[in-house]
Amino acid sequence: MTIKERLHKLVDELSEREADDALRYIANQREDPVIAAFRNAPDDDEPLTAEDENALAEVQADRTAGVPRISYAEIMRKHGDS
């Protein structure tokens, strides 16, 4: 089943209220100039620097070593806005 077929099936199951909310959401996504700017932005083609490469290697080494990840939400809970 294609994504559009799945979407059609889901839409058929929505209440009128849910359909109205979904329609407004989709229309807003298509019309919002900020969202359009991100959607239409060119791919980042800037080459990686040596610093970028080192940071990526460090992350990969941590993952390989099993270093636990800390989510942004967890950092904010622990340290807040200070």
Sequence and secondary structure as in RCSB ss.txt:
>XXXX:A:sequence
MTIKERLHKLVDELSEREADDALRYIANQREDPVIAAFRNAPDDDEPLTAEDENALAEVQADRTAGVPRISYAEI
MRKHGDS
>XXXX:A:secstr
  HHHHHHHHHHHS HHHHHHHHHHHHHHHH HHHHHHHH         HHHHHHHHHHHHHHHHT     HHHH
HHHHTT 
